């Protein structure tokens, strides 16, 4: 939720400073801030291949320029400026919602052509709608120094777009959705205060900063979180090790027979298994924090805990993984043997194992599979709290757990009572 709350706090802080008179930036400074944020955002979007943020920044720039052009810089704006406010108040929320549903496709002509065509059509529409006309009587009654309220259609469009973007963030937890949401809120405030002048320009600059910030936040998540399982990644694991103080415990976790799972059911099912196990690891009790170190290997950190204090929590986790089942989507990737075995003698033993696994898959009428996990845990020593030594000790305990039959927990201090392995589809 940090990626949703932090941009909102920044926007509230800008509004508070702006409307309480704490800051009163000059028009030139505001203009520099807007163009600086816009250019920086475009460069970041291009460097990190974020076509959605790139398009959103272009839309934001065109919206600000159109309002400024048709209003002539006057507050309240005349008839063309009011029409520009109304048109952009409908088109900008619609465009942001469309970008939210769009996938990143890279900076190629075929991928950018639809966005370019959309912007061209919308620009023509705004230009046609905002042709200079005599000021209407209703516009003459607008309060000077403070803009007239936005049209109901504009408020409805912004509200509907905000709800959609919020729902999509809650579903996917992507910083891009958060950036689009808060940039849309800043744009609404810019339109609400007339679209031109010092205050609206600050809000447009804030929208550009928020969009650029979502790229930085996305890069952070990609660097420190595993995209498949959403758990913190190996880099986050190593960073966490630097902050640990003795005593602490580290548990190394490995999914049993995961390669057989991939060979039998395919890599798509293997990814589902990884997500299922990661979801159980994320709920580990005892204050543990789970990380994906690579492949089917995971690690759990227990700060301030010894082995004796975390064994029961790990046992609950092991039982939770063992009791979990997964519905296989679609047929197995490898159903039948491919004819005579033409491989050399060195690979025939593995071929026999593969046929046995395929036979097991054919004999199991259920579309559900289950897995088990082996774990090794070690605790830091007071005289030498080296994380490297603790990880090595936990790895050795993990190897003992696998050698003892899998689906069990071993500690670095002493062997534990053997847990009878579950007879499952692939475990």
N, C-alpha and C positions, 0 to 999 in steps of 0.2 A: 504493500500500500504506500510505501514511501514515494514511489514514482508518481502516485496520484496526489498525495498530500503536499509534497514539497513545492511543485509549481504553483499550487493554489495559494500556499503561504506567501510565495514571492509576489504573486499578483495582488494579494490583499495588502502586503507591505507597500507596494508601489502606490496603490490607491490611497492608503492612509497618509503616506508622505505627501502625495500630490494634493489632496483635498484639505489637509490640515494646514497647508502653507509652510510646512517644514522645508520643502524644496520648491524653488521656482526657477526651473531651467529656462534658459533663453531659447527662442525658436531655432537659432542656429545649432545649439548644442543638441536639441531634440532631433533636428534633421540629421545631424551627424550620427546620433545614436541609432536612428532607424536604418539609415543606409549601412552603417557598420554592422548591425545585427543581421540585416538582410544579406549582405555580401558574405559575411562569415558563415551564415546558415547555408547559403548556396554552395560554398566551397566545401563545407563539411558534408553536405548531402551528396555532392559529387564524389568526394574522396571515399565515403563509406557506402556508396551505391544505394542511397536512400531516395528513390525516385518519388516516393509519396511526399516526403518533406520538401523536396525540391519543388514539386508542383504546388504544394501548399504555400510556399514562400512566394512563388511567382503569382499565385492568385491573390495573396495578401498585398503584394506590391501593386498589382493592377487595380485592385479595389481602392487602395489609398490614393493612387494617382487619378483614378476616374472621379472620385469624390472631390478631390482638390481642384481638378480641371473644371468640372461642371459647376462647382459652387463659386469659382472665382476667388476662393480664399475668404469669402464673407461668412459671418456668423450672425444671424441664421442665414442659411443659403437661400438663394432664389428658387424659382420653379425648377430649372434644370438640376440644381443641386439636390433639391428634395426628391426629385425623381430618381436621381442616382443613388441616394440613400435607400430609397424603397427597393430599387432593383437589386442593389448589392446585398441588402438585408435579406433577400430571398435566395439569391444565387450563391453567396458565400457559404451559408450553412449547408446547402445542398451539395456543393462541391466538396466540403470537408467530409460529409458522410460518404460520398462516393469514393473518396480517397481512402477512407477507413476500410472499405470493403475490397479495395484494390490490392493486388499482390505486388511485391517488389519484383520488377522484371528487368532491371538494369537500364543503362543509358544507351539504348539502341533506337534507331529510327522507327521500327515497327512498334516498340513499346511506348515511345513518346508521342507518336502521331495522334492517337486518340485524345490525349490530354491537350495537345496543341490545337486540334480541331475544336474541342469543347471550348477552350479559351477564346478562340477566334469567333465562334458563333456567339458566345456570351458578350464579347466586346462589341460586336455589331449590334446586338440587341440593346445594350446599354446606350450606345451611341444614337440609335434610332429613337429610343424612348426619351432621351434627354435633350431633344432638339430645343433650342431656345424658343420660349413662348412668353407672352405677357404674364406677369405674376398674378396668380389667382387671388381671389379675395381672402380665401382661407389662409394663404401664406402671408398676406399682409398683417394678419392678426397674430403672427408668431411673436413670442416674447423675445425682445432683444436682449442679448447677453446670455440667453439660455435657450437651447433648442426646443422645438416642439416635440411632444412625445412621439416615439416611433409608432408606425402603423401596427395594427393588431396582427396582420399577416407576417410582418417582420418579427415581432415578438414570438409568435407561434412557431415560425420556422427555426429561430434560434433555440427555443425551448425543446422542440422535437429533436433537433440535431444533437443537443446536449444530452438528452436522455439516451439516444442511440449510442453515442460515443461512450457514455458512462457504462452502459450495459456491455458494450464490446470490451471495455477495459476490464470490467469485473469478470468477464468470461475468459479473456486471454492474458491479462496482466502485461500488456505490451506498452512500453513507454511512448510509442508513436500515438496510440489512442489517447493517452493522457496529454501529450503535447497538443494534439488537435483539439481536444476538449478545452483546455485552458487558453489556447490561442483563440479559439472561438469566443470564449468568455471575454477576453481582452478586446476582441474586435467588436463585440456587442457594446461594450462600454464606450469604445471609440465612436460608434455610430450614435449611441445614446446622447453623447455630448457634442453632437453636431458633425462629426467626421472631419472637420478642419479646425486648425488652431492648435494651441499648445497642449491642452489636455488630451484631445483625441490622438495627436501625434505621439504622445508618450505611451498611450495604450497600444497603438499600432506597433511602436518599437518594442513594447513588452511582448506582444504576440510573436514578433519575429525572434526575440530572445528565447521565448519558451519553445518554439519549434526547433531552434538550433540546439537548445538544451536537451531535447528529447533524443537527438542523435547521439550526444555524449552519453546519456543514460543507457541507450540501447547498446552502445559499444561496451560500457561497463558490464552490463548483464551478460553479453556474449563472452566477455573475458573471464567473468567470475561465476557464471552459472552454466550448468549443462543444459543445452537446448532441448534434448530429448526427455530427460527426467525432471527438469526444473530444479534439481538439487544444486547446491554450490559445487563448483568444479575443483579440479586438482589445484589450480592456482589459488583459489580461496582456501583450500585445505592447507597449503604451505604458508599462506599469510596468517592463518589462525594458529599454526604451530609457533610462530614467532611471538605471539602474545600469551602463550600458556605459561603458567607458573606451577611448580610442583606443590602438591601432588596432582596428577591428572592421569587419566587412562585413555588408551586408544584401542579400539576394536577394529580389526580388519575383517571384512565380510566378502564372501565369494559365493556366487550362485552355483549350485552343484549341477554338473553336466550341462552347462549352458551351450557349449558347442554342439552337443547332440540335439538340443532344442532347435538351434538354427538349421542343422542338417536335416532334421525330420520335418519341421513345420515351416521353415522359411524365415528369412530375416525380418519380415514384417511382424510375424508372431514373436520373434525374439525381441523386437523393440517393445511390443506390448508387455512381454514378461519383464523387461527392464523397468518400464514405467510402473507396473504393478508392484514390484519389489521396492522400487524407490518410494512409492507412496507409503508403504509400510515402514520403511526406514525413517521417513520424515516424521512419523508419529512415535518414534522411540521415546520411552519414558526415562526418568532419571536425569533430565537435563542434558541429554546427549544431542549432538549436532551431526547430521549425516552429510557425507560428501561422496560424490562419484569420482573415483580416481582414474577410471578408464575401463572400457570393456564391461565385464560383469563384476568388477572389483569396486568395493565401496569401503569407506572408513567412517567411524563414528568417534567423535571426541567427547570425553566427559571431563569437564574442568572441575578441579577440586574433589574428584572421586577416586577411590581405589578400586582394585579389581573386585574385592569382596562386596563393595557397595553397588557395583553395576552388573554383576553376574545375573541377578534375578531379572533385571530389566532386559538384558540381552536374551535371556531364556524366554521371556514373554514375546520378544520380537521374533525369535526363531520359531516359536509355536504359531505366531500370527502369520508368518510367511508360509509355513507348512500347511496351514488351514486354508490359505487363499487359493482360489481357482480362477482360471481364465477361460473365457469362451473363445474358441478359435474362430477367426473370421476367414471364411473361404476354405477351399480344399488345400491339402498338404501340397507343398511344392514338388515333392518327389514321392510318387505313389508306387511305382513299379520299378523293378530292375530293368536295366537297359539292354538286356541280351547277354551274350557270352562275356565272361570276365576277361578282358584283354590286358589287364594291368599286370605289372611284373610281380614276382613273389613278395617283394617288400610291402606292397600295398594290399595284398590279399587279406591279411589279418584285419586291416581297417575296413575292407569291403564286407567281411563277415559281420563285423559290428554294425555297419550301416544297414545291412539286410535285416539284422535282428531288430534294430530300432524301427525300420519301416514295417516289419511284421507286427510289432507292438502297436504301431499307429493304426494298422488295418484291423487289428483284433479289438481295438477299443472303440465301441460304438458311440461313446459320448463325445461331444464336441468340446468338452472341458479338459484342461490340462492343469497340472499343479507342479510347483517346484519347491525345492528346499534350499537352505543356505547353510554353509559352514562358517564358523567364526573363531577368531583367535584374539585374545585380549591381553594386554600388558599394562603395567603401571610404572610411572616414572620413579626413579630412586632419588632419595633426598640428597645423597652425596654426588649424584651425577644425573641431573634431570634432562639428559640429551634426548630430544625428540627422535633423532635418527635411531638411537639404540632401542627406544620403546617401540618404534615401528618394526624394526628387525625382530624383536622378541615377539611381537604380535603376529608377524608373518610366520615365524617358526611354529607358533601355537596353531595357526591356521593350517599349516601343512600337516601337523599332527592330527587335527580334526578330520582332514580329508583322508589321511591314511587309516584312521580308525573307523572309517565307514561313512563319513559325511553326515550332514544334518545334525550337527552337534557343536558344542562350544568347548574350546580348550583354553586354558589360561597359561600364561608364561611361567607361573610359579609351580603348578603341579597338575598332572593329568586329572581329568574329571571322569565321573561315571558315564559310561557309554549310553547314548540315547538311541533306541532302536530306530533305524531309518525307515521312513514311510515308503510304502510301495505305491509310487505315483506314476503318472504317464511318462515323465522324463527324469524324475529325480531318483 
